[in-house]
Amino acid sequence: MSRTGQTYGDYEILEMLGEGGMGEVYRARQANLDRIVAVKFISAEHYTDEINRRRFLREIRASSTLVHPNIIKTYDFGERQGDIYLVMEYLEGTP
């Protein structure tokens, strides 16, 4: 299911960048700051119960505190339609 054209919070999904075992990554525009970000959607199948869901969210919060030039910045996260989404710094390039 493509999320292109949809809005999640303040993030307008522009295009899919890739997908893998954990979910999908999209290029998006953060409307209130008018900047391009990467949004990763984690499928609900990866946190099958409330304990794993909370653990996953705790790991997202912990990763957001890391500051290093070689680590992508975590800006935000949220939940919608059973999936968790993680908003990160967008870096142009090729895989």
Beta strands, then each sheet from edge to edge (+ up, - down):
strand 1: 7-8
strand 2: 11-19
strand 3: 23-30
strand 4: 35-42
strand 5: 74-80
strand 6: 83-89
sheet 1: 1+ 2- 3+ 4- 6+ 5-
end
